[in-house]
Amino acid sequence: MTLPTIDAALHWANGQLTASDSPRLDGQVLLCHQLQRPRSYLFAYGDRLLSASDWQGFQQLVAARADGQPVAYLVGEREFWSLPLKVSDATLIPRPDTEVLVAHALSLSLAAQSRVADLGTGSGAIALALASERPLWQLWASDRSPEALAVAEANAVRLALTNVQFCCGDWYQPLPAAALPLQLIISNPPYLAAVDPHLGEGDLRFEPATALVAGDDGLADLRLLIEQAYRYLEPAGYLLLEHGATQGPAVAALMAMAGFSAEPVLDLAGHWRASCGRLTLR
Ligand SMILES: C[S@@+](CC[C@H](N)C(=O)[O-])C[C@H]1O[C@@H](n2cnc3c(N)ncnc32)[C@H](O)[C@@H]1O
């Protein structure tokens, strides 16, 4: 068997991954994973020959990626808020858009020792990002999926973040009495309609439908979270929710009906992709 150099293997992968938006980067990330080396190694040692097992392993990873499988699932990791998070096919792959939620939460005037819940935590992305920034906050992170929650707990251990407690169950149901009343509830819930055509595209094809789909109009979980929030929040507590780019007006109306004063939270491209409500009625 003729074995390629690192440069030649990356060149080959680039030609295989034409369906990807980022073929060059995908190839580099997959080769780093195969070699268990940082990206700088690829640039420093481009003329090194791959071993037979690394070449075979890399070819398999590239074939899986060419088949559409997400890079994050193939390497088992995705960075969020500069934290390396383990992911699995039981968790959503954390998105940069969701970092806007974290940034907004950190901008709220909350006490140093606030109680905060991240509902539908998946890999733990939001809760762990907040825990890393606010070591004195007490956080509760819940999910209905025990498999996702196991990934989130493993991420907390790996990152040595001890101020998050994990609880399994349906939205608010698993929160213990010690968590209440909360100063902030934050969530990136499922918000796609069951018939949304995006479900057949890109990474979404491989992610758990239970993390993505919320009833016929995509609002089922957002509605429930908004309508029940007042029971768990302190007076003037905050409810911060991610939603789809066209759902802002509906979410604002639901928040107003539930006694919140709501403001839009824009993503980096200026799209209304989240809303923050402050409880005004009790
Ligand atoms: C869009 S994903 C968000 C995951 C993570 N917070 C993130 O931003 O990467 C939604 C999460 O909600 C969880 N979920 C869906 N329905 C739920 C329910 N009824 N109760 C609790 N969690 C639920 C899913 O398992 C999934 O982990």
The ligand as an SDF file (V2000), in Angstrom:
LIG
                    3D

 27 29  0  0  0  0  0  0  0  0999 V2000
  -32.4840   22.2130   20.9970 C   0  0  0  0  0  0  0  0  0  0  0  0
  -31.8390   21.0090   22.1470 S   0  0  0  0  0  0  0  0  0  0  0  0
  -30.7970   22.0880   23.1280 C   0  0  0  0  0  0  0  0  0  0  0  0
  -29.6580   21.4030   23.8090 C   0  0  0  0  0  0  0  0  0  0  0  0
  -28.6720   22.3700   24.4910 C   0  0  0  0  0  0  0  0  0  0  0  0
  -29.3500   23.2130   25.4580 N   0  0  0  0  0  0  0  0  0  0  0  0
  -27.9720   23.2290   23.4530 C   0  0  0  0  0  0  0  0  0  0  0  0
  -28.3220   24.4210   23.3300 O   0  0  0  0  0  0  0  0  0  0  0  0
  -27.0680   22.7370   22.7760 O   0  0  0  0  0  0  0  0  0  0  0  0
  -33.2610   20.7430   23.1610 C   0  0  0  0  0  0  0  0  0  0  0  0
  -33.0470   19.8140   24.3450 C   0  0  0  0  0  0  0  0  0  0  0  0
  -34.3020   19.7050   25.0400 O   0  0  0  0  0  0  0  0  0  0  0  0
  -34.4850   18.3820   25.4680 C   0  0  0  0  0  0  0  0  0  0  0  0
  -35.9340   18.1550   25.6210 N   0  0  0  0  0  0  0  0  0  0  0  0
  -36.8530   17.9540   24.6460 C   0  0  0  0  0  0  0  0  0  0  0  0
  -38.0860   17.8010   25.1850 N   0  0  0  0  0  0  0  0  0  0  0  0
  -37.9220   17.9140   26.5370 C   0  0  0  0  0  0  0  0  0  0  0  0
  -38.8300   17.8410   27.6420 C   0  0  0  0  0  0  0  0  0  0  0  0
  -40.1300   17.6360   27.4550 N   0  0  0  0  0  0  0  0  0  0  0  0
  -38.3230   18.0040   28.8780 N   0  0  0  0  0  0  0  0  0  0  0  0
  -36.9760   18.2290   29.0760 C   0  0  0  0  0  0  0  0  0  0  0  0
  -36.0820   18.2970   28.0540 N   0  0  0  0  0  0  0  0  0  0  0  0
  -36.5570   18.1430   26.8150 C   0  0  0  0  0  0  0  0  0  0  0  0
  -33.8670   17.5330   24.3660 C   0  0  0  0  0  0  0  0  0  0  0  0
  -33.5250   16.2490   24.8540 O   0  0  0  0  0  0  0  0  0  0  0  0
  -32.6520   18.3870   23.9930 C   0  0  0  0  0  0  0  0  0  0  0  0
  -31.5090   18.0140   24.7360 O   0  0  0  0  0  0  0  0  0  0  0  0
  1  2  1  0
  2  3  1  0
  2 10  1  0
  3  4  1  0
  4  5  1  0
  5  6  1  0
  5  7  1  0
  7  8  2  0
  7  9  1  0
 10 11  1  0
 11 12  1  0
 11 26  1  0
 12 13  1  0
 13 14  1  0
 13 24  1  0
 14 15  1  0
 14 23  1  0
 15 16  2  0
 16 17  1  0
 17 18  1  0
 17 23  2  0
 18 19  1  0
 18 20  2  0
 20 21  1  0
 21 22  2  0
 22 23  1  0
 24 25  1  0
 24 26  1  0
 26 27  1  0
M  CHG  2   2   1   9  -1
M  END
$$$$
